[in-house]
Amino acid sequence: MPTSDPVRSAGDPAAFHGVADVHERLSAAGYLPDEAIETVTYLADRLRKPILVEGPAGVGKTELAKAVADARGAQLIRLQCYEGLDEAKALYEWNYKKQLLRITHARGADAESGEAWEQVEDDLFGEDYLLERPLLRALRADHEVVLLVDEVDKVDFEFEALLLEILSDFQVTIPELGTVRGSRHPFVVLTSNNTRELSEALKRRCLYLYLDYPSVEREKQIVLSRVPEAPEQLADQLVRIVRSLRQLELKKPPSISETLDWAHTLLELGFDTIDEQVARATMNVLLKYQQDVAKATGHLRLPPRPEMN
């Protein structure tokens, strides 16, 4: 059973006070949410449930967790998942070097102090020798925390099982210390690039949010927000080109962050419009595989820039 009331108190100073408040605070943090993002974020806060955010790489899943942390004035604790990740890297491990020094010292002092091994053993598995990893650090924090479990689809089902107790009850069992319960519920965001199907048990514990590539108008708003010096005409042109490239069968379609990189590149080079020559010269900023660059440049048929008088 959960250790506390599952609904967050509206008096919590970090709490969102409604969907409109989510919109205002995420926007102030530099993240432009849509209605689905605002609603799920608000409900996750009120119901104290994790958000599972799925979608292609580069659509703003990780940035959402960062923006929520900024909006709440919270510390962001990030667990970057990868194949082979285990609890020693994700949850906790013991400081073996420090334990060895304690044992060595105890053996040297044993003849004089008569220190019992039971006392040494108790010390070895105490707080002084515990190394917190991201999950345990988030669980035991006494301040506002946003826990980001990034690319959870890269871990195996065994590691998912480790997450279930934490996500359900915000507690974890450490054999040497017993059950550790969190004093505060962290705001939890899990992201997935859909490289494999996640377990039903994990999904059941989360609110679900799918982020796709944005519409032309929304991506234009993002560009103008994050690259305010970009002329509106240039922003409109580049997001439409990016949109058309995403319709191709590319090995890696351009992400939003690469759209922003392209905008910065064009401005740095002094271009205020894009023709075929400019696109070919800068396409490697947007695409990261030669086969994609070749396919994209063959696809683009842009008008030449007007001659300057």
Secondary structure, DSSP 8 states (H G I E B T S, - for coil): --SS-SS--TT-TTS--SHHHHHHHHHHTT----HHHHHHHHHHHHHT--EEEE-STTSSHHHHHHHHHHHHT-EEEEEE--TT--HHHHTEEE-HHHHHHHHHHHHHHHHHH---HHHHHHHHTSGGGEEE-HHHHHHH-SS-EEEEEETGGGS-HHHHHHHHHHHHHSEEEETTTEEEE-SS--EEEEEE-SSS---HHHHHTSEEEE-----HHHHHHHHHHHSTTS-HHHHHHHHHHHHHHHTS--SS---HHHHHHHHHHHHHTT-SS--HHHHHHHHHHH--SHHHHHHHHHH----------
